[in-house]
Every structure is written in structure tokens, then in C-alpha cells.
Amino acid sequence: MSDYTPSLKLKMVTAAVHGWTNLVCRVDDSEMERIPAEGPLIVVSNHINFLEAPVLYTRLRPRPTTGFAKIESWDKPLLAWLFNTWDIIPIQRGEADMKALRRGVSALKDDYFLAVAPEGTRSYDGRLGKARAGVVTLAQLSGAPLLPIAHYGGESFGDNISRMRRTDFHIRVGRPFRLDTRSTRANREIRQQMTDEVMYQLAALLPPKYRGEYADLSKATQTYLIF
């Protein structure tokens, strides 16, 4: 966005959180240089615990960036303040939250980066779980490309912080692509295949022990992906 100007508050908060992540983690973020400078872009990531949000968000900046967080997060005053500062979108879990999806599409149309975790829930152990098709809806409604960004190591944060040790946090960046139904009506089965194709791109970036539901890369297809 050529006319995008972040507020001083946003810059200061983001810088402070970025500094905190460097204090508690050794972040291997060299591949972040491969991410485009401008959006729109749907950033597809795995979901381990709370740590990935501050690590990834502060490293996607200064690109205009938002994402989804469970609406219960706003029950905690500090999180509510932080997420409001970052313009994060609250989303109802376990249902098709069309209001949140519309806000996500609107952000993409304004050339934002939109961070999405298709699994919808934290794994805690770092292994990929079965993903939901909301990411397909976002891609179809916005026409925005997708970029897989995988991370691992954050699952050890709780144990490490209790022992006063830094956590090794690794970030891997894949290739951008678009979803295309190729003139086929996207029924539930096709939407799930599209979702799985997105997740296999994410799984391919991870060491084998983290691939979980998507461990067998020989099952990966690219029928609906255009690189």
C-alpha cells in the first residue's frame, strides 16, 4: 500500500515485542528475505502455540499485516490491547465466522498480508493436524496468492523458559501460489483436496517428525495449485 503509514504506537509496540522475541529465542529467520515486499498475500502457517504470533508478526513488518486470533483472546486485557494495536481480527472457532472472513478479504483487498493457520487449533507438540477449508474460502473470495511459512522449535518454549534457556525457533519459507478450481465446481470434496494441497506445501518445509497428518508427501497433489 503506497499510502500506508503505521502509527508511532504500532511501531513502538512492534519493536518492543520484536526485542522480547530475540531475548527469549534464537530466531532463524534468514528465509524471511524471500517474502515479497508488498501484498496482498495470504500467509499460511502451522499453529503450535502463542509464540509464533509475536515472532512471525514482528518479522513480517513493516509490511501491512494482520491475522486471525480466537475471540476469547479479547477477554484478557493485555492481549486485547496488543491485538487491537496490531489490528488483529477476532474469529469464532468451530464455526464459519463470515464476519471475520469478510474482514480478512477486505484486508487483502487493501493489499495487506493476512496470516492464517488452517489447522484452527494449537498442536503444542509441533505436528501438523488436519486443516479446515477456510483458507480456500479466503483465497477464492480475494483472489490473493498464498505463501506457506512453516516454523518449528517453538514447541519447546515452555520447558526452555522454565529452565531460563532460549528457544531455537526456525522459519522456513516456501513458494507462492494461487488456488484455481480450473472451472470445476468446488464442492466439499474438492475444497478439502485444495486445503490438503495447501497443507502439503507447508509440510514439505518441515522436518519429517513435524508433518503429522501430512507426513506422507507421496500423497501430495498439485491439481489446484498454480505456482
C-alpha positions in Angstrom: 0.0 0.0 0.0 1.7 3.2 -1.1 -0.3 5.3 1.3 0.1 3.0 4.3 1.7 4.8 7.3 1.9 2.9 10.6 1.3 4.8 13.7 4.1 5.6 16.2 2.3 3.4 18.8 2.3 0.5 16.4 6.0 0.9 15.6 7.0 1.2 19.2 4.9 -1.8 20.3 6.1 -4.0 17.4 9.8 -3.0 18.1 9.4 -3.9 21.8 7.8 -7.3 21.1 10.4 -8.0 18.4 13.1 -7.3 21.0 11.4 -9.6 23.5 11.3 -12.5 21.0 15.1 -12.0 20.4 15.6 -12.2 24.1 13.8 -15.4 24.7 14.5 -17.1 21.3 17.3 -17.6 18.8 15.3 -17.0 15.7 16.5 -18.5 12.4 14.7 -16.0 10.1 17.1 -15.7 7.1 14.5 -17.1 4.7 12.1 -14.2 5.5 14.1 -12.3 2.9 12.3 -14.3 0.3 8.9 -12.9 1.2 7.6 -10.2 -1.2 7.7 -6.6 0.0 4.1 -5.9 -0.9 0.7 -7.7 -0.7 -1.9 -8.9 -1.0 -0.7 -12.2 0.4 -2.3 -15.0 2.4 0.5 -16.2 4.8 -0.3 -19.9 5.6 1.4 -21.2 8.7 1.3 -24.1 11.2 -0.1 -23.4 14.7 1.9 -24.7 17.6 1.4 -22.2 20.5 1.2 -18.5 21.3 4.9 -17.9 20.5 4.6 -17.9 16.7 2.3 -14.9 16.6 4.8 -12.3 18.0 7.8 -14.0 16.2 6.2 -14.0 12.8 4.2 -10.8 13.0 7.1 -8.6 14.1 9.2 -10.1 11.2 6.5 -9.6 8.6 6.5 -5.9 9.5 6.9 -3.2 8.1 4.6 -4.9 5.6 0.9 -4.1 6.4 0.0 -7.2 8.3 -3.0 -8.7 10.1 -4.3 -12.1 11.0 -6.9 -14.0 12.9 -7.0 -14.8 16.7 -9.6 -16.6 18.7 -12.2 -14.2 20.1 -11.6 -15.4 23.6 -8.2 -13.7 23.5 -10.0 -10.4 23.9 -11.1 -11.5 27.4 -7.5 -10.9 28.5 -6.8 -7.1 28.8 -3.2 -7.2 27.8 -3.8 -9.4 24.8 -6.8 -7.4 23.8 -4.7 -4.2 23.9 -1.9 -5.8 21.8 -4.2 -7.3 19.2 -6.1 -4.1 18.9 -2.9 -2.3 18.4 -1.9 -4.8 15.7 -5.4 -4.7 14.2 -5.8 -8.5 14.6 -9.2 -9.9 13.5 -11.2 -11.9 16.2 -12.7 -15.1 14.9 -15.2 -17.5 16.4 -13.7 -21.0 16.5 -15.7 -24.1 15.4 -17.9 -22.3 13.0 -17.9 -20.5 9.7 -17.4 -16.9 11.0 -18.4 -15.0 7.9 -17.9 -11.6 9.6 -14.2 -12.5 10.3 -13.8 -13.9 6.8 -15.2 -10.7 5.3 -12.8 -8.6 7.3 -9.9 -10.8 6.1 -11.0 -10.4 2.5 -11.3 -6.7 3.0 -7.7 -6.5 4.4 -6.4 -8.5 1.4 -8.2 -6.1 -1.0 -6.3 -3.3 0.8 -3.0 -5.1 0.0 -2.4 -6.5 3.5 -0.6 -9.6 4.4 -3.2 -11.9 6.2 -1.8 -14.6 8.4 -3.9 -17.8 8.5 -3.4 -21.1 10.5 -5.6 -23.6 8.6 -5.4 -26.1 11.4 -7.5 -23.8 13.5 -6.1 -25.0 16.8 -2.8 -25.3 18.5 -0.9 -28.6 18.2 1.5 -27.8 21.2 3.8 -30.7 20.0 4.5 -29.1 16.6 2.9 -31.9 14.5 0.5 -30.8 11.8 -3.2 -31.5 12.4 -6.0 -31.8 9.8 -6.7 -28.5 8.3 -10.1 -26.8 7.7 -11.2 -25.2 4.4 -11.5 -21.6 5.5 -8.2 -20.7 3.8 -9.7 -21.9 0.5 -12.7 -19.6 1.0 -10.3 -16.6 1.6 -8.3 -17.4 -1.5 -11.4 -17.8 -3.7 -13.1 -14.6 -2.4 -10.0 -12.4 -2.6 -8.0 -13.9 -5.5 -4.9 -13.3 -3.4 -1.9 -15.6 -3.7 -0.8 -17.9 -0.8 2.6 -18.3 0.7 3.5 -21.2 3.1 5.7 -20.2 6.0 6.5 -23.1 8.3 8.2 -22.9 11.7 9.4 -25.4 14.3 11.2 -25.4 17.6 8.6 -23.2 19.4 7.0 -26.3 21.0 10.0 -26.4 23.4 9.4 -22.8 24.7 7.6 -23.7 27.9 10.2 -26.1 29.0 13.1 -23.8 28.0 11.7 -20.7 29.6 11.3 -22.6 32.9 14.9 -23.5 32.7 16.0 -20.0 31.7 17.1 -21.2 28.3 16.5 -19.5 24.9 14.4 -21.4 22.3 15.7 -22.2 18.9 12.9 -21.0 16.5 13.3 -22.0 12.9 11.3 -20.4 10.0 11.1 -21.9 6.5 9.5 -20.1 3.5 8.0 -21.8 0.5 6.9 -20.8 -2.9 3.9 -18.5 -3.5 1.0 -20.0 -5.5 -2.7 -19.4 -6.3 -5.6 -21.7 -6.0 -7.6 -22.4 -9.1 -10.6 -24.8 -9.4 -9.9 -25.0 -13.2 -13.6 -24.3 -14.0 -14.6 -27.2 -11.7 -17.4 -26.6 -9.2 -15.7 -26.5 -5.8 -17.9 -28.9 -3.8 -16.9 -30.1 -0.3 -14.6 -32.8 -1.5 -12.7 -30.6 -3.9 -12.4 -27.8 -1.2 -10.9 -30.4 1.1 -8.5 -31.5 -1.6 -7.5 -27.9 -2.2 -6.9 -27.5 1.6 -4.8 -30.6 1.8 -2.7 -29.5 -1.2 -2.0 -26.2 0.6 -1.0 -28.1 3.7 1.3 -30.5 1.9 3.2 -27.4 0.7 3.6 -26.5 4.3 4.5 -30.0 5.4 7.3 -30.2 2.8 9.0 -27.3 4.5 9.1 -29.1 7.9 11.4 -31.9 9.2 9.6 -35.3 8.9 8.7 -35.5 12.6 6.6 -32.4 12.4 4.5 -33.3 9.4 1.8 -35.1 11.3 -1.4 -35.6 9.3 0.6 -34.7 6.2 3.6 -37.0 6.8 3.3 -39.0 3.6 4.4 -36.5 0.9 3.9 -39.1 -1.8 0.2 -38.4 -1.4 0.6 -34.7 -2.1 -1.1 -33.4 -5.3 -1.0 -30.0 -7.0 -4.2 -30.3 -9.1 -5.5 -26.9 -7.9 -2.2 -25.1 -7.3 -0.7 -22.6 -9.8 2.9 -21.5 -9.0 
